């Protein structure tokens, strides 16, 4: 789901969209510049959404793209 920025909640540091019973994440992609370790994010996500997959993104080596960091794919 892509949420327009103006519809997201801003807490002074981050933008986010509240999930509800009808809307639950299946996958969380952690950006390349995220300072929080992927394992810490996995723990946070698993607490609320145990079936969601969390992976870290990285920049591609040979072309202009963002791809999954292979070591974080379950």
C-alpha positions as CSV (number, residue, x, y, z in Angstrom):
1,X,0.0,0.0,0.0
2,X,1.3,3.4,-0.9
3,X,0.1,6.2,1.3
4,X,0.3,9.8,0.1
5,X,2.5,11.8,2.5
6,X,-0.2,14.2,3.4
7,X,-2.4,11.3,4.7
8,X,0.4,9.9,6.9
9,X,0.8,10.8,10.6
10,X,3.9,12.8,11.5
11,X,5.2,12.4,15.0
12,X,7.9,15.1,14.8
13,X,10.5,12.6,13.5
14,X,8.8,10.0,11.2
15,X,5.8,9.7,8.9
16,X,3.6,6.6,9.3
17,X,0.2,5.2,8.6
18,X,-1.8,3.4,11.3
19,X,-2.7,-0.2,10.6
20,X,-6.0,-1.7,11.7
21,X,-7.7,-5.1,11.8
22,X,-8.6,-4.9,8.2
23,X,-5.1,-3.6,7.0
24,X,-2.1,-5.6,8.1
25,X,1.4,-5.6,6.6
26,X,2.6,-8.7,4.8
27,X,6.1,-7.3,4.2
28,X,8.3,-4.5,5.6
29,X,11.2,-3.3,3.6
30,X,13.8,-1.4,5.6
31,X,15.4,1.4,3.7
32,X,19.1,1.6,2.9
33,X,19.7,4.5,5.3
34,X,17.6,3.3,8.2
35,X,19.8,3.6,11.4
36,X,17.8,0.9,13.3
37,X,19.2,-2.6,12.9
38,X,16.9,-4.9,10.8
39,X,16.8,-7.5,13.7
40,X,15.4,-4.8,16.0
41,X,12.8,-3.9,13.4
42,X,11.9,-7.6,13.0
43,X,11.3,-7.9,16.7
44,X,9.0,-4.8,16.7
45,X,7.1,-6.0,13.7
46,X,6.8,-9.6,14.9
47,X,5.2,-8.4,18.2
48,X,2.2,-7.0,16.3
49,X,2.3,-8.9,13.0
50,X,3.9,-12.3,13.4
51,X,3.4,-13.3,9.8
52,X,5.0,-10.2,8.2
53,X,8.4,-10.6,6.6
54,X,11.0,-7.9,7.2
55,X,13.9,-7.4,4.8
56,X,16.7,-4.8,4.4
57,X,17.1,-3.0,1.1
58,X,20.4,-2.1,-0.5
59,X,21.6,-0.3,-3.6
60,X,22.2,-2.5,-6.6
61,X,25.9,-3.0,-7.5
62,X,25.7,-2.7,-11.3
63,X,22.6,-0.7,-12.1
64,X,20.5,2.2,-10.6
65,X,18.1,0.3,-8.4
66,X,17.3,-0.7,-4.9
67,X,17.2,-4.5,-4.2
68,X,16.8,-6.7,-1.2
69,X,19.9,-7.4,0.9
70,X,20.1,-11.2,0.3
71,X,21.3,-12.0,3.8
72,X,18.1,-10.6,5.3
73,X,15.6,-12.6,3.2
74,X,14.1,-15.4,5.4
